[in-house]
Amino acid sequence: EDFIDTIVIKNIDFNKDRSIILNQNLEGYSKKYGDFKLVRKFDYEFTYNDDDNLKLKNNIEFENEEIIQRESTKDHYFKTLVSKKKGEFLKVVGINVYRKKDGSLHQTINDLKDFGFLSFTSIYTNRDANFDGKDNDFYISKSKESIDDSNVIDAYFSYDEKQNKFVYLNLTGRFITFDSDKKTAKKEKICPIKTAMTRATITDLYEYSDDKKYTLTNSKCELIKYSENGEKILLSRACNKKEKLFCQKASELLIDEYAD
């Protein structure tokens, strides 16, 4: 119940078809925080093609527009930095970290690569990636350039008190689980081999170390062949060198392409 609020916008206008007119200024009030005023600083219109894939206007480009994120840590909130080049999709190119106590900029993380923008929500804070029991971790999700695909590959960051900033934990992947007792993270990468029913799976085990990073401690590759309905395992063995190399170089989204 602590998160429930009532927000009222006083001056929303509508077209004849009941679609919203985005005024330059919006005024409203919050049950928890009182009156506020929103100023329209930037907008961009999406269009769709016949294949239902997200297409953007080719003649428009912009840099480092901020998108405030829904989730936050105890002391900080986040805005992703979104940029677009002509003829390309929007990309999340960085993160601005702000202090909650006064709204000042605390840190800019600007070395992100291949983070496509398909959702206003890119940052999540629901995992304790450094096992300290504090609300000071976040991960940012990256996705494919298709509106049908969800955010699936996550990069983990945590606040380092000595450096007074959020640091990358050397952990990025799709299927990651954490063991708080052992302070480890297990990452799986699944790669179909010729068909979706024959898969190579690389399982990497990472250990969280005193230098605030994850270190790879063990890796194995297993090939499993399933029945056509996927209910039975017909074959299970260690990968050969060719299969392991293929999976190491493959995209972590490869299994989705086979599913499609």
C-alpha positions in Angstrom: 0.0 0.0 0.0 2.9 2.3 0.5 3.4 2.8 -3.2 -0.3 3.6 -4.0 -0.9 7.2 -5.2 -3.5 9.2 -7.0 -2.4 11.5 -9.8 -4.7 13.9 -11.6 -3.9 15.9 -14.7 -6.0 19.0 -14.8 -5.7 20.2 -18.4 -5.7 17.2 -20.8 -7.5 18.0 -24.1 -8.9 15.6 -26.6 -9.5 15.5 -30.3 -12.9 14.6 -31.8 -11.8 10.9 -32.0 -11.0 11.1 -28.2 -7.3 10.9 -28.8 -5.2 12.9 -26.4 -3.8 16.3 -27.4 -0.3 16.7 -25.9 -0.3 20.3 -24.6 3.0 22.1 -24.1 2.3 22.2 -20.4 0.4 19.9 -18.2 -0.6 20.7 -14.6 -1.7 18.3 -12.0 -1.4 17.1 -8.5 -0.4 13.9 -6.6 -2.0 12.7 -3.5 1.4 11.9 -2.0 3.5 14.8 -3.4 1.2 17.7 -4.1 1.0 20.0 -7.1 3.3 19.6 -10.1 3.9 20.9 -13.6 5.1 19.0 -16.6 6.7 20.8 -19.6 6.8 19.2 -23.0 10.5 19.1 -23.9 10.7 16.4 -26.6 8.5 14.1 -28.6 8.9 11.5 -31.4 6.3 9.7 -33.4 6.5 5.9 -34.2 5.2 4.4 -37.4 4.6 0.8 -38.4 5.2 -1.1 -41.6 3.1 -4.0 -43.0 5.3 -6.6 -41.2 4.4 -5.1 -37.8 8.1 -4.4 -37.2 8.9 -1.0 -35.6 10.1 1.5 -38.2 11.2 5.0 -37.6 11.3 8.0 -39.7 14.5 8.0 -41.8 15.1 11.7 -41.8 15.2 12.3 -38.1 18.1 12.1 -35.7 18.7 13.2 -32.2 21.1 12.6 -29.3 20.9 11.8 -25.6 17.2 12.5 -24.9 16.3 11.4 -21.4 13.7 8.9 -20.5 12.9 8.7 -16.8 12.8 5.1 -15.4 10.0 3.7 -13.3 12.3 1.8 -10.8 14.9 3.3 -8.5 17.2 2.4 -5.6 17.0 3.8 -2.1 19.2 6.8 -2.9 19.2 7.1 -6.7 16.8 7.3 -9.7 17.7 6.8 -13.3 17.1 8.3 -16.8 18.2 6.4 -19.9 19.8 8.4 -22.7 18.2 7.6 -26.0 19.7 8.6 -29.4 18.8 8.0 -33.1 20.8 8.3 -36.3 19.1 8.8 -39.7 17.6 5.6 -41.0 18.3 3.6 -37.8 16.4 2.5 -34.8 16.5 4.3 -31.5 19.2 3.1 -29.1 19.8 3.4 -25.4 23.3 4.8 -25.3 23.8 5.8 -21.7 22.3 6.2 -18.2 22.1 9.4 -16.1 22.1 8.6 -12.3 20.4 11.2 -10.1 20.5 11.7 -6.3 17.0 11.5 -4.7 17.9 13.9 -1.9 18.3 16.9 -4.2 17.8 15.8 -7.8 21.4 16.5 -8.8 23.3 14.4 -11.3 25.5 11.9 -9.6 26.9 9.9 -12.5 26.7 9.3 -16.2 27.2 5.8 -17.6 27.9 6.3 -21.4 29.6 3.2 -22.7 26.5 1.1 -23.5 26.5 -0.7 -26.8 23.7 -2.5 -28.7 20.9 -1.6 -26.4 17.9 -1.1 -28.6 15.1 1.1 -27.4 11.7 -0.6 -27.5 10.3 0.2 -24.1 10.2 3.1 -21.8 11.2 0.8 -19.0 14.8 -0.4 -19.5 16.2 -0.5 -15.9 15.2 -2.9 -13.1 16.1 -3.0 -9.4 14.6 -6.2 -8.2 17.9 -8.3 -7.7 20.6 -8.1 -5.1 23.5 -8.7 -7.5 26.3 -8.0 -5.0 24.7 -9.9 -2.1 25.0 -7.1 0.5 21.3 -7.0 1.4 21.0 -3.3 0.4 18.9 -1.6 -2.2 21.8 -0.4 -4.4 21.8 -2.6 -7.5 20.2 -2.3 -11.0 20.4 -4.1 -14.3 19.6 -2.7 -17.8 18.0 -4.9 -20.4 18.8 -4.9 -24.1 16.6 -6.3 -26.8 16.4 -7.1 -30.5 15.2 -4.5 -33.0 11.7 -5.9 -33.3 8.6 -4.9 -31.5 7.7 -8.6 -31.0 10.7 -9.3 -28.8 11.0 -8.6 -25.1 14.0 -7.3 -23.3 16.0 -10.4 -22.6 19.7 -9.7 -22.1 20.7 -8.0 -18.8 23.8 -6.1 -17.7 24.3 -5.8 -14.0 25.6 -2.8 -12.0 26.0 -2.1 -8.3 26.9 0.9 -6.2 30.5 0.9 -4.9 30.8 3.1 -1.7 34.6 3.4 -2.0 34.3 4.8 -5.6 31.1 6.6 -4.9 29.5 5.4 -8.1 27.8 2.5 -9.8 30.1 0.0 -11.4 29.6 -2.7 -14.0 29.8 -6.2 -12.3 31.3 -8.0 -15.3 28.0 -9.9 -15.7 25.8 -9.8 -18.8 23.5 -12.5 -20.1 20.0 -13.8 -20.7 19.4 -16.8 -18.4 21.1 -15.8 -15.1 20.3 -17.1 -11.6 21.9 -16.1 -8.4 22.9 -18.1 -5.3 23.1 -15.7 -2.3 24.6 -18.4 0.0 27.5 -19.2 -2.3 27.7 -15.7 -3.8 27.7 -17.0 -7.3 25.8 -16.5 -10.5 25.0 -19.1 -13.1 24.5 -18.1 -16.7 23.2 -20.4 -19.5 23.5 -19.8 -23.2 21.2 -22.0 -25.3 22.1 -22.5 -29.0 20.0 -24.7 -31.4 22.2 -26.9 -33.6 20.5 -27.2 -37.0 17.1 -27.7 -35.4 15.4 -26.3 -32.3 15.2 -29.8 -30.8 19.0 -30.3 -30.7 20.6 -27.7 -28.5 24.1 -26.9 -27.2 24.0 -25.2 -23.8 27.0 -23.5 -22.3 26.7 -23.1 -18.5 29.1 -20.6 -16.9 29.5 -20.3 -13.2 30.7 -16.9 -11.9 31.9 -16.1 -8.4 31.4 -12.6 -6.8 34.8 -11.5 -5.5 36.1 -8.9 -3.1 36.9 -6.5 -5.9 33.2 -6.0 -6.6 33.3 -8.1 -9.9 32.1 -11.5 -11.1 34.9 -13.9 -12.1 34.3 -16.9 -14.3 35.3 -20.0 -12.3 33.8 -22.9 -14.4 32.3 -23.4 -17.8 30.8 -26.5 -19.5 29.0 -27.3 -22.7 26.4 -30.0 -23.1 24.5 -31.1 -26.2 21.0 -32.4 -25.7 18.7 -33.8 -28.4 15.0 -33.8 -27.6 12.1 -35.6 -29.2 9.9 -33.7 -31.6 7.4 -32.8 -28.9 10.2 -31.8 -26.6 9.1 -34.1 -23.8 11.9 -36.7 -24.0 15.7 -36.5 -24.0 17.0 -38.7 -26.8 20.7 -37.8 -26.4 22.9 -36.1 -23.9 26.7 -35.6 -24.1 29.4 -33.1 -23.8 29.8 -30.8 -26.8 32.6 -31.4 -29.2 35.0 -28.5 -30.1 33.0 -27.4 -33.2 29.7 -27.3 -31.3 31.1 -25.4 -28.3 32.8 -22.9 -30.6 29.6 -22.4 -32.5 27.7 -21.7 -29.3 30.4 -19.3 -28.0 30.2 -17.2 -31.1 26.4 -17.3 -31.5 24.0 -14.6 -30.4 22.2 -15.2 -27.1 19.0 -14.6 -29.0 19.6 -17.4 -31.5 17.0 -19.7 -29.8 14.3 -17.1 -30.6 15.2 -17.1 -34.3 14.6 -20.8 -34.4 11.4 -20.5 -32.5 10.1 -18.0 -35.0 
